[in-house]
């Protein structure tokens, strides 16, 4: 874990978004950074597609019998 310095306006935006999305400020900033990193790595994907893929990847996999 480390400290990331951001300007006051961006911090206020993260605080506002975190309240709406029911996340902590740190979790909101982490979400934005993760989505931004994935968007840079996959410039042809939309925000919704990136989120959908992350959601699908987080689903538990069925156990084979």
N, C-alpha and C positions, 0 to 999 in steps of 0.2 A: 504494500500500500504506500502511496505517496501523496504529496500535496500538489495540486494543479492550481496555478493562479489564473483566475479569469477576471474580466472587468466587472464592475458593479452592475452594469445593465444586463449582461448575460446571466449573472448570478440571480438577479431579480426575475428574469424570464424563467430560469430553472426553478426558482421557488414557486412561481405562479403555475407553471406546468406540473410541478410535482404535486401540488394541491389538487389539481384537476384529475391527474392520473393516479392518485392515491399511492404515490411513491415518495420515498425520502428524496431530499435534494440530491444526495450522492447517487442514489439509484437512477434518478432522472438524468443526471449528467452522464452516468455510465451508459444508459440506454442511448442517449444522443450520440455519444462517442462510438458506440458499437455500430449503430445504424450508419453513421457517417463513414466509418472505416469500411463497412461492407458496401456502401454505395460507391465509394471510390474504387474499390476492388472489382465491382460489378456495375459499371456505368450504364448498362442497358436495362437493368432491373428497376422497377418502380419501388417506391417506399412500401406499398402494399405487398408487392411480391417478396421483398426482403423480409418483411414481418411474417408473411405466410410461411416462407421457408424456415424461418427460425422457430415458428410455432410447431411446424411439422417435425422438425428435428428434435424438439423437446418432448414430443409424445413418447410415452413408454412403449417399448417394442414388445409384442406378444412373445411369450415363452413357448418354444416348440415342445410338444409332448414327447 
